[in-house]
C-alpha cells in the first residue's frame, strides 16, 4: 500500500506514524513539505508519488482564532481538502479526510449519526463542513471520518493542557454543560488504517470514544487517574461552570455526542486509553 500522509506532525499524524504497517510505502508530509492549499504543489507530489490512499490529517483547529482568521481557516479546512480530492480523483487514489463533531449545532438531545444534517455554530465548524462538501462533490467515494475531543501522547490537547496547568494551579474552572466523546488518537489512527484496506469503504463515518462526558467530567477523570501516579494531583479542585460563564470567542455545540449508524466499531474505552498517555 502506497500512502501519502498530510499533517504528519500533528497528534493524529504522529499517531499514524507510530502504527503504519511495516510493509506500507509511506510519504509523510507536514506543512513544510506540502502546503495542501497550493493546488500545483499537491498535484506535483501526488503525480510523482502515485499513492493508492491519501490520508489528510492536516487541519486548522484553533476554534476561537478561526472566528477572526477566517481566510486561513477556510484555506486549510476547505480548499486544502478540495485540492487533495481533485488530485486523488485524477490519479486514481482514495482519500481519507478527517472532519469534526463541530459540524453540528448541538441542539439534538440524542447522539448525532452520519445521516444528521450539519449546522455549525462557529466558523471552524463551518470551514470543516465546507471541506466535507467540496471533497464529496469531487470524489463521491471519499472516506470522511468525523471525530471529537481528540487526545494523545503527541501535540496539544485537553489532557496535556490539564496536566501542564496542574503544575502551577490548584483550582480549575471547567465547563460542565458541553458534552462529547473523548477519542484517543491512537485508536482513530488504527481505524483509519483499517478503512484504508477496505475496498468497499466510502462516505461519512463517525468515530469517537465509547462514553459521553462533559469537559468537567473529563477533567475529573484525568486527575483521578493520574493522581494514582502523582499524589499531588489529588489535591486539585475542579469546579464546574456553565458555558455562559466561560467566555470564549466562538460558540460551541452543547451536545456534540456522536455514534455511528454505519458500523459498530468504536474507539476503545477512552478512560483506559488515558493510561497510554501517562506511560508515554
N, C-alpha and C positions, 0 to 999 in steps of 0.2 A: 504494500500500500504506500503510495506517494502522497504525502500530506503537507500542505502549506499552512502554517500556523501564524496568524496575525495576533498582535497584542501579547507576544510571547513572554513578556517580563512583568505582566500583571499577575494578580494572585491566581486567577484561573489558568492563564497561560503557563505559569510555572508549575501548577498542579498537573497540568497535562504533560509537561516535560518530564515530570517525575514518574509518569505512568505509561508513556507510549510504549507499545510492544517493540522489542529489540530489533525485529526484522522489518519494521516500517522505515521508509526513507523519508526523512523529515527536513523541511526547510522552515526554521523558526525565525520570525521577523518581529522585532519591536518597531516602534515608530521611526527610529533612526535608520533602520534597514528598509522599511516600506511605509510610506505615507499613503494610507488607504484612500485619502481624499484626492489623491493625484491619479486620475484615470490612466494616464500614459505609463506611470510607474507600475501600477497594478497590472496593466496589460503586458508590460515587458516581462515582469517576473513570472507571471502565470504562463506566458507563452514559452519562456525559456525552461522553466522547471517542469511544466506539464503535470501538475498534481492530479490525482484522482479525486481528492477531497480537499476543500479549503475549510479550515476551522477559523471563524472570526470571533476572537475574544477581545478585540480592540474596542474601546468604548470611552465616551466622555461620561463619567459617573458622578461628578460634583453637582449634586441635585440643586443646592441653593445657588451656586455660582452660575448654573445654566440659565437662571432667570435673567441675568444681565449679559452673559456671554453666549447669546443665542446663536450667533452665526457659527462660532466654532463648535458648539454642541450639535447643531444640525449637520455640519460638515462631517463630523466624526460618526455620529449615530445614524445618519440617514444617507448622505451622499457616499460615504465610505462603503457601507454595505451594498449600495446600489452598484458601485464600481466593481466590487467583488462578484456580485451576482452576474453582471454582464460578462466579466472575464470567465467565470465558471461556465456560463452558457456557451460562450464562443469556443471554449476549449474542451468541452465535454466533461466537466468536473461537477461533483456535488458540492454544495455549500451548506455548512452547519453554522448558523448565526445565533448568537446569544442575545436574548431580549430580557424583559423585566416584568415583575408584578406591577410596577408603577404605570403600566399602560391602562390600568383600571382606576375607577374613581373612588372605590372603597365603600360605596353605598349598599352593595349587596350584603345580605345577612348570612349567606352561606358561602362556602368556598367557591372561588372562581374556577371555571373549567375552560378548556380550549375554545369552546363554541361561544363563550360570552363575548359580547361586543366591547372593545376597548373604549374608554372615555377618560383620558388622562386629565389630572387636575394640576399638573405642573409642566414646565417646558421640557424638563428632562424626559418625562414620560411621553410627551408629545413627540419629541425627537426620536425616541426609540420606536414608537408606533409608526412614525413615518418611515423609519428604516425597514420595519416589517413589511409595510405595504409596497415599498419600492422593490424589495427583494422578491416578493411573491409575484409582482407584476412582470418581472423579467425572467424569473426561474420558479415556476409554479411548484415544482417538486423539491424546492429547497427545504431544508430542515431548520425550523426556528424553535429554539428552546427558551422558554420563559422561566426564569428562576428568581429567587428572592433572598434577601438578608444573608448574603454570602460571607463566609469567614474561612480562614485557613491559616497555615503557618506563615504564609507569604503576604507581603504588601500591607496595605492599611485596611482595617476592618473593625467592626464594633468590639469584638473580643479583645483584640490587641490594644485598642484605644482604652477600654476599661482597665486593663491591667497596667497600662502605662500611667494613666491618671492616678491609679491607686497608690503609686509611689509617692505622690505629693498631696493627695486629698484623702480625707476620711469620710466625707459625705458626698453623695451623688443624688442629683435630681434627674429622674429618668421617666420618660413618657409612659403612661400606663393605659392609654386608650387607643393606641395603634396596635393592630395585631397582624402577625405574619408568620412565616415558616422559615426559621433559620436553615441555611443549607451549607454543608461542608463542601468546599470547592473540590476536594479530592474525589468525593462521590459524584459530583457533577461531571468532573473530568472523565471518570470511568464510564458514566452514562453516555457521554459524547463519543468515546471510543467504541462503545457497543453500537451506537447508532451509525457510526461510520462504516461498520461492517455489515449493516442490514440493507440489502439492495431494495427492500420494499419501504424503507422509512422515508417519509415525506410529510411536509406540512408542519403544523404547530404542535409542540409538546409542552406540557408543564412538568417541571422537575424541581422539587424542593424538599425540605425536611418533612418529617412524618408527624410532627406535633406543632400546633399553633400556640404562640405565646405573645404577650406584649413585650415591648422593649424593656420594661421594668422587670418582668418575669425572666427575660433572657439574662439581664444583668445579675439578678439574684442567683440564677443557676451558675453563672460564671464564677461568682465569688464563693458560692458554696462549694463548688467542685475544686477550684484552685486553692481554697482555704485548707484543704486536706494536705496539700504540699507546702503551702506558705501560710502558717498560722496567723501572720499579721493581717491577712486579708479578712479574717473572721470578724475583725472589729469594724469593717467598712459598713457604713449605714447607707442604704439605698432608699430614697424617698420617692414615692410615686407622685407624678404631677400630670396635669392634663395637657393635651396638645396646645390648647389656647394659652396656657401659662408658659409654654416653652417657645419663645419667639424664634421663628425660622422664616427665611425669606420665601421659600417655596412651600406650598401646601403639600400635605402628604395624605394618601388614602388611609382612612381609619381602619378599613378591613382590606388587607391585601393577601389574605389566606388563599392559597391555591391548592387544587388537587387535579389529577388527570382523569379524564373520561376515556382516554385512548390506551392507557397502559397501567398495569398495577405496580409497575416499577417505581420505587420512591428512593430518595436518599436514605442512607442508614440513619438510625436514631441520632439526631444531632447532638444531644447531650453526651452521648458516648463518644462521638467524634471530637468533642471538645478536649478529651484526653490526648488525642493525637497532636493537637496544637500545643498542649502543655509539655509533651515529651519531646517536641521538635527542638 
